């Protein structure tokens, strides 16, 4: 099974720490965010990885070399010359991920005890192009879904911008995205010509004529390590569970 770990972010909100190291190498209870993500995915059957790099990417390469790539197959998708955003990152990594089977995409700053196998099985039981892990929690941006857990739109809670792409007359629920997806390789056939774009913007375009589904995991522990203030909470969460 394959997975892509999105590790190219600038970590702007984590300065000054990320002025010296990439966010993926932040120390959490003696390990790193990248290692936590790899261990989590391995536990659920992943044995082949792609890690994209940008900010201080050479440190990530050196870290993986020092760890002997955890005795796993790990490819590097190098974005050091140009940061491609989440959708562009996936497009660039197609050569590593293409095939017949669905694969995970996992934000490196996500810490959770979500059952990834349940997420994967839910995706495989549907005809969805992608299945996104979501929760009912406060967020600045929401995915809008119908009663069948199909993506129909997106909302920016701060700017009040709303985009509806299907089921415009239906009552839609707001769900916060957890930064974990299972994706069918068919998505590569629906990529735009441009190389820099967000995965959510792609999902909204694809959702017009295809199913993008969501998987709720409200019974899980979850956080994304986006700010320095989150470090203590991340350490406490890791004490409760290790992926």
Secondary structure, DSSP 4 states (H G I P E B T S, - for coil): -EEEEE-----GGGTTGGGTS-GGG-EETTEEHHHHHHHHHHHTT--EEEEEE-TTHHHHHHHHHHTGGGGSEEEEEE-SS---HHHHHHHHTHHHH-SSS-EEEEETTEEE---HHHHHHHHHTS--SEEEEEESS--SEEEEE-TTSBEEEEEETTT--EEE-S-TTS--EEEEEEEEEEE-GGGGGG--S-S---HHHHHHHHTTTS-EEEEE-TTS-EEE--SGGGHHHHHHHHHH---
